[in-house]
Structures are given as C-alpha cells and as structure tokens.
Amino acid sequence: MLKSMITTSLITLTLLMSGCGGNNEGESVLETQKMLDDGDFTGVITKLEGSATSDDDYINLASAYMGRSGLTLTNLVTSILNANESTSGDIGFANFIKAIDSTSTSTALVDLRKASLSYKEVIGNGCDNTSLLSTSQKDICLFIGLANTGSAAVAVSTISEDLNSFGVGSGSDNKLQASVCAMTYSRDGSYDNTLCTLTAPDAPVTFTQISKTYTAFDFSVGGENFKYLKNDGNQTVMTQDYCLSTDFATRTETLQAGYYACPINEVAGEEDLTTSGVLVEVLNNGLNAVSSAVNDDMQTDIDTFKCEVLGGNFNGTSCDKSGDISESDIVTYLNQQNQ
C-alpha cells in the first residue's frame, strides 16, 4: 500500500513536470531539482517564492516547504498507516501526533501552510469535486490533505509541553491544559477555573514588524504560568517561544521581562495562524482531502482519526458520529488525551 502511494506521488510529479520549455528553462528546472535532492530547501524557497508561475514551480516550491518542515509526503503517509498499529498503548490520531512531533521542525506550521497554498496554485478549487479530476490531479489533493493533517498534528505539539503525557492515561500536561483554557477564553470569555487560573488581565500589544495588535493574557496551571495572544476574531493565535513586541529577532525559549508570547507567523499582511483555525478548519479540510484521493486501506485510518476526535466509536467500517469536527470536539478530545 505505502509503496504504491509513494510511487503514484512520484509519477504525478513526473507528469506535471514533464513540460520543460527551452534550454534556459530546462536548466533552471534541473538546478531546482538538484537543490531539492541536496536538501537545500531554503535555497529553493528563496529562488521561487514570489516568482513562481508554472505548475512545475509551484510543485517544487511546495516540495521545498514540505522538506523544510521536516515532514515529507513519505513520512506523513507512513505515520498515518502506522498510527493504528502501535504497541505503545497510543493509537489513532494521538499516535500520529507523536510520530509527527519526532520529525517536524520549528518552522513546520508556517511551512506546511505554504506548501498547501502552493499545491492549491496547481489545482485551484478542483479538490471540491474530485470526481472531475484525473488521477494525477487527485494526487495533488492528497498532498494538500497530508500537509493539512500534518499541520493539525504539529499544532497539538506546539500548544503542549511534553507529548509523553499525551494520550488517555498517560498523565497531564500543564501547558496543554492552559492552552485549552485559552481557546475557550478567547472564544467567549469562559474557561474551567477549577483547572486554570487567569493570572494577568487582558492587555493590548502591537507587534510592530507585522503591524498587528493582539490581546495578551496569561493562564496558570499547576504553578506554571503560560502566555497567550488572541486576535480580534476571538481566536487564540499560534505562538512559539517569547519575543519583544518590537523585534522578532529577540525570539527566545526563555521568558524575560517585557517579553510576550511570540506569533509564529512573522510576515506582515498574512492571515493569522490560530489554534482553532488549524485544529478545526485545517484538520477538517485535511481529512476530507485525503479521503477524496486514497483507497480503502488508508481511508480506514483517516475515518478512525476523525471518529476519535469526534468522540465516537469506530467499528472498523463506520463511526457512530458524523459531520465536521467542531472547536468543542477539539476541546473535549484534548482534555480526554490530557489525563
């Protein structure tokens, strides 16, 4: 199964990249391919970001972003197929999250989003109705789905402190608990005050390099304090480490006086990466896109993932719950995995 999927992916890339033009264009494609083969992902991104115009360019750009994220198409497929075969006690989406955490890089969330956007430049909205697509086009939908599903797994890792505690009966992670409280607090001001304590009042902070103002707040769990940001859409912004509001170059793992939770996205004008956005919208889109382009074997794994997050029971062929995953489903799922 895995071998056939990887082979299909390679065939797709070959078909879509077969239309080289003149000598200069052909040399450029070969140069880009060599950079990818050598692992010079940042070099490919520097070369193609902002100048990509062809399907070849966008596929190469997406491949570079996938490579820089640490999550190749191959290891994403492997992790999905192995997720329900673990002997460690964790199965399904929880096991997938842990597998992804071991290979993803610090830039993975941003990179996976940009990989997905680059693939969409090739297929447009075609994944909305895959019955009209060719086999190679369906594979692009699969790539988008894998990137999005991987993003959701990385997001859980980012809002957690130690994934060794993730999974039913594995223990509790203070940061994950605080992050769940932050999600609900950002949405409507509610949170479970038996689990979390709001330790700092809402305060506006403007990150000057991206000209964005957020609301900063803190939650305390188990004697540990954690900093968060929410946007004007009442969503918790994905953050990583700490920095001054005037300079992202000050980003550090160690909290210092005057530092805030640092937004992951450092590019002015781009849409915020938010916890609910990645864990709800991106996860739904990712699972749906993968479902549209795989055979029955992998479909079972994807159905198991979705059923698990929905809080249902999967009998091997179907789930007793259906519909899209909601933010409430995510909150319930994360709480269940954090005890």
Buried (B, 14 or more C-beta within 10 A) or exposed (E): EBEEBBEBBEEBBEBBBEEBEEEEEEEBBEEBBEBBEEEBBEBBBEBBBEEBEBBBBBBBBBBBBBBBBBBBBBBBBBBBBBBBEBEEEBBBBBBBBBBBBEBBBBBBBBBBBBBBBBBBBBBEEBBEEBEEBEEBBBBBBBBBBBBBBBBBBBBBBBBBBEBEBBBEEBEBBBBBBBBBBBBBBBBEEEBEEEBBBBBEEEEEEEBEBBEBBBBBBBBBBEEEBBBBBBBEEBBBBBBBBBBBBEEBEBBEEEBEEEBBBBBBBBEEEEEBBBBBBBBBBBBBBBBBBBBBBBEEEBBBBBBBBBBBBBBBEBEEEEBEBEEBBBBEBBBBBBBBBBE
